[in-house]
């Protein structure tokens, strides 16, 4: 009974069917019919003209976005637990050719306007210090907390006042949108986001993510960076087809709601005394002793040891509700 990661979830049937439908001759790289539909499909979703590029991985999507927003001599502000800091093996620094990450504290891996302003004020002016050029937030965060449209707009206001670009790591953006019921537009460009990665793999996709530019002109240089980085796949239609299947017909929201529902059941069983943070997306962080963690594993539950005394449980679009309810019962019985 696996709750280790939504990265390990299956690909949903609609995505697999889209791959089969795309399995016919067409133009190579990103000139095919599916790739050409991405701009229009995401423009409709976000209620504004965007440029959308397929990317094979979330790490590459985040790093290419930051390379557009920050020069090699600059800095990107992010949370100390951000994926770009802890889980991408220096890829943002590599793709930006050396930009520095400046780290901020905050409960549940969230930035606040106050914490952002405080970190900005610590950077002296002058050539001896990497000057901030961009801010990166993650929605939902590494602790599964959600930025509302108002939360993001408050960060966006600081960025505009300080002349900074705003990047959104949206690996679990679908879960955040499902939680808040806010429109994708309100959670992104209307709140000041310049570029985002739109996660698909964690939400029932197979091997494709999307990189969204809310100023379409900013995508042009990234097309060259994508090629130079080895991410211009010759049969890009297979990535585009997956992404289109996810966003056309609101499959991305259906899948996210299923995952969020499963995590809510587990969170309710755990209760506030065991929860490290509230359950807002598809991740549950529990306070357990080593003996309790061993007892859960002995019953067949698979999960991730997050920190001393804490474990992470992740649900996905295909979580078996029988397994979810069994886990909830096991947690109640601890």
N, C-alpha and C positions, 0 to 999 in steps of 0.2 A: 504494500500500500504506500505509494510514493508521493511524498510531499517535499521533495528535495529542491526542485526548481521547475518553473514553467518553461525553461529552455529545453527540458526533456519531454515536454508534452508532444502528443501526436500532431500531425498536420491535419486540419479539418477537411472533410470530404469535398467541400466546395473549392478549396485551394487545389487539391489533387485533381479534381475535374477540370479546373482551369488549365493546369499543366498539360493534361491530355488534349484539350482543345487547341492549345498553342503549339502542339507537336506537329507542325507542318511547315513547309518551306516559307520563309519570309526574308526580308532584308536583315543583314547582320548588325551587331552592336546595338545601338539605340535608335535605329532608323525604322524599326518594324512598327506595325499597326498598333500593337499593345503599348509600346513605349510612348508613341505619339499621343496616346489617349490620357497619359498620366496628368499632364498639366490641366486639362479640362476637368478631369474627375476630381482632382484635389482643389481646383478653383471653385467647383460647385460645393464641395464639402466645407471649405473655409470661407465661402461667400466673398471672395476677392480673387484677383488674378495672381496666381503663384506659378513658380517653376518647380517641377518635381523631378528628381533624379532617383533611379533605383540604385541601391548599394547592397552589397552582399552581407555586410555585417554592421551591427550597431557601433562598434568601435571605429570603423572607418567612417561611418556617417557623422559621428560626433567630431572626429578629428578633422575631417574635411570642412565641416562647418566652422570650427574654430580657426582653421587656417585662413578662411575668408574674412573672419572678424578681427583677427589679431596678427600683427606682424611679428617676425622673429625676435625683435628686441622688446616686445611688449609682454603683458601679463594678462592672465585670465583669472578672475575671482570665482571660486566655487567652494562648496562645503567640503570639510575635511573627509567626509565619508562618501563623497561623490564618486560615481563609477569612473569618471575620467581621471580621478586621482588614484584610486585604489585598485582598479580592475582592468586597466587598459595598457599595462606594461610600458608606460611612457609614450604611447602612440600619439596623444595630443601634442606633446613636445616634439616628437619626430615629424609629424605632419606640418606643424607650424614652423619647423626649422629652429626650434629652441625657445619658444615663448615659455614664460614661467607661470606656474600655477600658484596663486596666492590663496591660502586656505582660511576658512571661516568656521567657527563653532556654531552650533544651533541644535536644539532638541529635534529629534526625529529626522535629522539630515536636511532640515529646512533652513533657508536663508530668510532673514527678515530685513526690512528697510534699515532698521537701526544697526543690525550686525554688519550689513553691507556698507553703510556710511562710516561706521567705526573702522572697518578694515581699509577703506579708501583713504581715510584721514591719516592712517599710519604710514602711507607711502610718501616719502619726501619728494619734492619736485627737483628734477635734475637728472643729468645723464648717468649718474652712478646707480640709479635704481630703475628697475623695469617698471614702466608706467602702465597702469591698467588700461586695456582697450576693450575688454569684453567681460561679461558675467555669464556664468552657466548655471542653470537650475535644472533639477530633475523632477518630473511629474509623471507618476507618483515617485516619491523619493526612495532611497535605498532602505528606508525603514517602513515603506508602504504608506507614508503620509501624503496627503493631497494638497496641492496649491489650488485654492479656488480662483475664480477669475479676478476677484478683488485682491487676493494675495499676490498674484502675478502682476497685476496692474500697479500695485504699490512698488514692487521691485522694478518694473518697467519705468516708472516715474523717476526713480533714482538714476537709472541708466540714462534716460533722456537728459536729465539735468546735468549729468556728469559727462555726457558725450560718449557713452559706452554702448557697444552692441550687446544684445541679449540673445543667448543661445538656450534652447530648451532640449534637454535629453528626454525624448518621449518614448523610451523603451516600453513603458507601461502607461503611455498617454491614454490608451483606450480605457484602462481601469479608472484613471482619474476622471475622464469624461463621464463614464458610467456612474461614478460615485456622485459627482456634482450636478449632473443633468444640465450643465452649462453647454452652450454651443462651442464647437471647436474654435470658431472665430473669437469668442469671448475669452477663451483660455489661452489664446496665442497672440495673433497680430493686433487685435484690439487692445490687448494688455501690454503691448510693446515688444513682443517677441519678433526678432529679425529672421532667424533661421532655426529650424527644428529638425530633429530626427523623429520620424513617425514609425514606431515599433510595430512589426508584424509577426516576427518569429515567435515571440513569447505568447502571442495571442492566437495561435493556430496556423501561422505561416510555416513555410518550410525553410526557405533560404533567401529571404528578401526583406529589406528595410527600405524606407523612403526618406529622402532628404528634401525638405520643403523650404523654399526661399520665398519670403513674403514680399520681397522686392525682386521680381524676376530677373532684372539685369544683373544681380549679384551672382547668378548661377553660372555665368559664362566662364569665368576663370576656374570654377570648380570642375567644369567639364574637362579641362586640361589637367587639373590636379588628379581627378579620378583616373584618367588614362595613365598618367605618370606613376600613380601609386599601384598600378596593376589591377584596378577594379573595374575597368571597362570590359565586361564579359562579352564574348563574341555572340553568344545566344541570349542577349538580354531580354528577349521576349518572354523567357520563362520566369524571370524575376518580375517583370511588369505584369504578367498575367496573374501571378500570386497576389500582388498588391491590389490590382483592380478587383479581384474576387473578394478581397477583404473589405474594401470600402464601398463597393457598389452593392446596394441592398442592405447596408448597415450591418453586415456580418461582423465587423470589428466591434460594434457595440454589443451585439448579441453574445458574442464569445466572452467579452469582458464582464458582462452582467452575470454570466454563469459562474465565472471564476470568483467574482466578488461575492456572490451569494454563498458559495462554498466556504470562503474564508470567514464570512460573517457567522456562519453556524459554528465554526471552530472558536471564534472569538467569544461568542456568547457562552459557550461551554467553559472557556477558560476563566472568564470573569475578570474584572478590573484588577484584582489582587495579583493575578499571574501575568497580565499583559504588560510588556515593556512600554509599548505605545498603543494608542487606540488602533483598531482595525479599520482602515479606510479604503484599502484597495484589495489586492489578492495575496497579501503577505501577513503572516501572524508571527509575532515575536513573543516568546514565552519565557518566563523565569522558571527554571527547573533546576533541581539538584542533579549531579551526575547519576545518582541512583534512580531518580525519576526518569531521566532521559534513557537510561538503560532499560527500565521497565517498559517504556513505550516501544523501544526498538525490539524488545523480546516478544512483543505482540505483533510484530511485522510492519511497524511504521518506519518509513525512511524519511530523514530530514537532515538539516544542516546545523552543525554546531557554530553559532554565530559569534559568541563572546563568552567569557567565563560566566557560567550560570544562566546563559541565554541560548535558546535555539530558535531557528527560523523554519517556519512551515509555509510552503507556497502552494496555492491552488492554481488550477488552470481551467481553460475552457472545457476540457474533457474530464475533469475530476469526477470520479465515481462517487455519487452521493451516498452510497452504502459505505464506502470507505471513509468518507467525510464524517458520517454519523458514528461510525465505529471509533474514529479518532476522538470525536467530541466526547463520547461516552468514556473512553479511556482516560482523557484528561480530567473529566469530572471525578473519576474514581481514584486519582492520585492522592 
